[in-house]
Amino acid sequence: MYLASPAIPPAADWVAEATALFKLYAIPFLWQVLGAIAIWVIGGMLIGVACRMLSATMNARNLDRTVTNYVVSALSILLRVVLIVGVLGMFGVESTSFAALLAAVGVAIGMAWAGLLANFAAGVFLVLLRPFKVGDIITAAGVNGQVKEIGLFATTLDTRNNVRIFVGNNKLFSDNIINHSHNPYVRLELRAQIANGVNPFEILPKIKERVLKVANVVSDPAPDCGIVEYNAAGTLLFVCPYVRGGVPEQEGVMGGVYGAIAEATAGLPVPAPHAIHHNKN
């Protein structure tokens, strides 16, 4: 007695079944993928337009650039999250499930990235308390430079050597911040040495008169000039002008003040140490 072998469907039936499965599952999935890509691209373009419109509106109202950049960055991230939720919704992911997943991921990220969250919180306080703003020259966290942007997690500075530095907001906020641009002028402290035998009280008015002619030196308050000490080389003077502007202006004033000192002391003896030796017979 022989058992009958199962019938093998012809190849045409396999092709028909594969085609039916492809039409049933693959084609709708491909349309979903194409739709998700289209939504992501168009949504990204709309987010860019919205951020640019918000930035233009805030700039038109002469709002501070620091606040403007921070608000625009926060809006961009928020809209990106909404866009991601919409794209996932096209694949059947419910927003409630995504919210629960996001909350769980947020807890895990919060524990792993505590430093980033501290930088974010510090960035909020930097924007609210405003110890400095975009364009100011500051010294903090061991660096000095001009503030270019206060971001969500880090602040961008450009040094005098045109080197860009990114400093975490928490490190900035927890350190002493020196704002060199907050006040309308700053005081420079310079020194000038004159020789023995030269009357310093005749030289000081000449130096002060010439320093006032240097660009970016304010006349009110007037430059402070006086005697620091008498030493072996003669008399050491201090010349302290008040300067309007940032580091480039201050460097220009330093050169101008030294030029004024050289002009006021032209033709006078060159300072040199003098010593008197007593010989005992």
HUKA-V923853 format. One record per pair of residues at least 24 apart in sequence whose ideal C-beta (glycine too) atoms are under 10 Angstrom apart, sorted by the first residue. I is the first residue (numbers start at 1). GAP is how many residues later the second one is. D is the distance in whole Angstrom. If there is no record, write none. Layout:
# HUKA-V923853
{{I	GAP	D} {I	GAP	D}}
This chain:
# HUKA-V923853
{{29	62	9} {31	59	10} {32	55	10} {32	58	6} {32	59	6} {32	60	9} {33	57	9} {33	58	9} {35	52	9} {35	55	6} {35	56	10} {36	50	9} {36	51	5} {36	52	9} {36	53	10} {36	54	5} {36	55	7} {37	50	9} {39	44	7} {39	47	6} {39	48	6} {39	50	10} {39	51	7} {40	40	10} {40	43	7} {40	44	9} {40	46	9} {40	47	6} {42	41	10} {43	36	8} {43	37	9} {43	39	9} {43	40	4} {43	41	9} {43	43	7} {43	44	8} {44	32	10} {44	35	9} {44	36	8} {44	39	7} {46	33	8} {46	37	9} {47	28	8} {47	29	6} {47	30	10} {47	31	10} {47	32	5} {47	33	7} {47	35	9} {47	36	7} {48	28	8} {48	31	10} {50	25	7} {50	26	8} {50	29	7} {51	24	6} {51	25	5} {51	28	8} {64	63	9} {64	66	8} {64	69	6} {64	70	8} {64	71	10} {65	68	7} {65	69	4} {65	70	7} {65	82	10} {65	83	10} {65	84	9} {65	85	9} {66	60	8} {66	61	6} {66	64	7} {66	66	8} {66	67	5} {66	68	5} {66	69	9} {66	70	9} {66	81	8} {66	83	8} {66	84	5} {66	89	10} {67	60	6} {67	61	9} {67	63	8} {67	66	9} {67	67	9} {67	83	9} {68	66	9} {69	58	9} {69	65	7} {69	79	10} {69	80	6} {69	81	7} {69	82	8} {69	83	10} {69	87	10} {70	53	7} {70	54	8} {70	56	9} {70	57	5} {70	58	10} {70	64	10} {70	79	9} {70	80	6} {70	81	8} {70	82	7} {71	56	9} {73	50	9} {73	76	9} {73	77	9} {73	78	6} {73	79	5} {73	80	10} {74	46	10} {74	49	10} {74	50	9} {74	53	10} {74	78	7} {76	76	10} {77	75	7} {113	40	10} {115	38	9} {115	53	7} {115	55	7} {115	56	10} {116	36	9} {116	37	6} {116	38	10} {116	52	9} {116	53	10} {116	54	9} {117	36	9} {117	53	9} {118	35	9} {118	50	8} {118	51	8} {118	52	4} {118	53	9} {118	55	9} {118	56	9} {119	32	9} {119	33	8} {119	34	4} {119	35	7} {119	36	9} {119	48	10} {119	49	5} {119	50	4} {119	51	5} {119	52	8} {119	53	9} {119	54	9} {120	31	10} {120	32	6} {120	33	6} {120	49	7} {120	50	9} {121	48	8} {121	49	8} {121	52	9} {122	31	9} {122	32	10} {122	33	9} {122	46	8} {122	47	4} {122	48	4} {122	49	8} {122	50	7} {122	51	4} {122	52	7} {123	27	6} {123	28	7} {123	29	6} {123	30	6} {123	31	8} {123	32	8} {123	45	9} {123	46	4} {123	47	8} {123	49	9} {123	50	8} {124	28	9} {124	45	9} {124	49	10} {125	44	8} {125	45	10} {125	48	6} {126	24	6} {126	29	7} {126	43	6} {126	44	10} {126	46	7} {126	47	6} {126	51	9} {127	25	10} {127	42	10} {129	44	9} {130	49	10} {131	41	9} {131	42	8} {131	46	5} {131	47	10} {131	48	6} {131	51	9} {132	40	9} {132	45	7} {132	46	9} {132	47	5} {132	48	9} {132	49	8} {132	50	7} {133	46	9} {133	48	9} {133	49	9} {135	46	7} {135	111	9} {136	41	10} {136	43	6} {136	44	7} {136	45	4} {136	46	7} {136	110	9} {137	41	9} {137	42	8} {137	43	4} {137	44	5} {137	45	10} {137	49	10} {137	108	10} {137	109	5} {137	110	6} {137	111	10} {137	113	10} {138	29	10} {138	34	8} {138	39	6} {138	40	6} {138	41	5} {138	42	7} {138	43	8} {138	44	9} {139	36	10} {139	37	9} {139	38	8} {139	39	4} {139	40	8} {139	41	7} {140	27	7} {140	31	8} {140	32	5} {140	33	9} {140	34	10} {140	35	5} {140	36	7} {140	37	4} {140	38	7} {140	39	9} {141	24	9} {141	26	5} {141	27	8} {141	28	10} {141	29	10} {141	30	5} {141	31	5} {141	32	9} {141	33	9} {141	34	5} {141	35	9} {141	36	9} {142	25	9} {142	29	9} {142	33	8} {143	24	6} {143	28	10} {143	29	9} {143	32	10} {144	34	8} {144	36	8} {144	103	9} {145	102	9} {146	34	10} {146	35	8} {146	100	7} {146	101	8} {147	25	10} {147	32	9} {147	34	9} {159	88	10} {160	86	10} {160	87	6} {160	88	8} {160	91	9} {180	66	7} {180	67	7} {180	70	9} {181	64	9} {181	65	6} {181	66	9} {183	59	10} {183	61	10} {184	34	8} {184	58	9} {184	60	7} {184	61	10} {185	31	9} {185	32	9} {185	33	5} {185	35	10} {185	36	8} {185	56	9} {185	57	5} {185	58	6} {185	59	5} {185	60	8} {185	64	10} {186	55	10} {186	56	7} {186	57	6} {186	58	8} {186	59	9} {186	60	9} {186	61	10} {186	63	9} {186	64	7} {186	67	10} {187	34	9} {187	36	9} {187	37	8} {187	53	6} {187	54	8} {187	55	5} {187	56	8} {188	29	9} {188	35	9} {188	51	8} {188	52	6} {188	53	6} {188	54	8} {188	55	6} {188	62	6} {188	63	10} {188	65	6} {188	66	6} {188	69	7} {189	35	9} {189	49	7} {189	50	8} {189	51	5} {189	52	9} {190	33	10} {190	35	10} {190	47	9} {190	48	7} {190	49	5} {190	50	7} {190	51	8} {190	63	9} {190	64	7} {190	67	6} {190	68	7} {190	71	8} {191	37	7} {191	45	6} {191	46	7} {191	47	6} {191	48	7} {191	49	10} {191	70	9} {192	33	9} {192	36	9} {192	43	9} {192	44	8} {192	45	4} {192	46	8} {192	47	6} {192	65	9} {192	66	8} {192	68	10} {192	69	5} {192	70	9} {192	72	9} {192	73	7} {192	79	9} {193	35	9} {193	38	8} {193	40	6} {193	41	6} {193	42	7} {193	43	5} {193	44	7} {193	68	9} {193	72	9} {193	77	10} {193	78	5} {193	79	10} {194	33	10} {194	39	9} {194	40	5} {194	41	5} {194	42	8} {194	43	7} {194	67	9} {194	70	10} {194	71	6} {194	74	7} {194	75	8} {194	76	10} {194	77	6} {195	38	7} {195	39	4} {195	40	8} {195	70	9} {195	73	6} {195	74	4} {195	75	6} {195	76	4} {195	77	7} {195	79	9} {196	34	9} {196	35	9} {196	36	8} {196	37	7} {196	38	4} {196	39	8} {196	73	8} {196	75	8} {196	76	8} {196	77	9} {196	78	6} {197	37	8} {197	38	10} {197	71	9} {197	72	7} {197	77	10} {198	36	6} {198	37	7} {198	67	8} {198	70	5} {198	71	7} {198	73	9} {199	36	9} {200	25	10} {200	26	9} {200	27	6} {200	30	9} {200	34	8} {200	35	5} {200	36	9} {200	37	6} {201	25	10} {201	26	9} {201	34	10} {202	62	10} {203	32	9} {203	34	7} {203	58	9} {203	61	6} {203	62	6} {203	65	8} {204	31	10} {204	33	7} {204	34	10} {204	35	9} {204	60	9} {205	59	9} {206	54	9} {206	55	9} {206	57	8} {206	58	4} {206	59	8} {207	30	7} {207	32	6} {207	50	8} {207	53	6} {207	54	6} {207	55	10} {207	56	9} {207	57	5} {207	58	8} {208	31	8} {208	33	9} {208	52	9} {208	56	9} {209	51	8} {209	55	8} {210	46	9} {210	47	9} {210	49	8} {210	50	4} {210	51	8} {210	52	10} {210	53	6} {210	54	6} {211	28	6} {211	29	9} {211	30	5} {211	42	9} {211	45	8} {211	46	5} {211	48	10} {211	49	5} {211	50	8} {211	53	9} {212	29	8} {212	48	9} {213	43	8} {213	47	7} {214	27	7} {214	29	9} {214	38	8} {214	39	6} {214	40	9} {214	41	9} {214	42	4} {214	43	6} {214	44	10} {214	45	8} {214	46	6} {215	28	10} {215	29	9} {215	30	9} {215	34	8} {215	37	7} {215	38	7} {215	41	7} {216	25	9} {216	26	10} {216	27	6} {216	28	5} {216	29	5} {216	30	10} {216	32	9} {216	33	5} {216	34	8} {216	36	7} {216	37	5} {216	40	8} {217	24	5} {217	25	7} {217	26	6} {217	27	8} {217	32	10} {217	35	10} {217	36	6} {217	39	8} {217	40	8} {217	43	9} {218	24	5} {218	25	7} {218	26	5} {223	34	8} {223	37	10} {231	40	9} {231	42	8} {231	43	10} {232	39	10} {232	40	9} {232	41	4} {232	42	6} {232	43	7} {232	44	10} {233	37	9} {233	38	4} {233	39	6} {233	40	5} {233	41	7} {234	34	10} {234	35	8} {234	36	10} {234	37	5} {234	38	8} {234	39	9} {234	40	8} {235	36	9} {236	35	9} {237	24	8} {237	28	10} {239	25	10}}
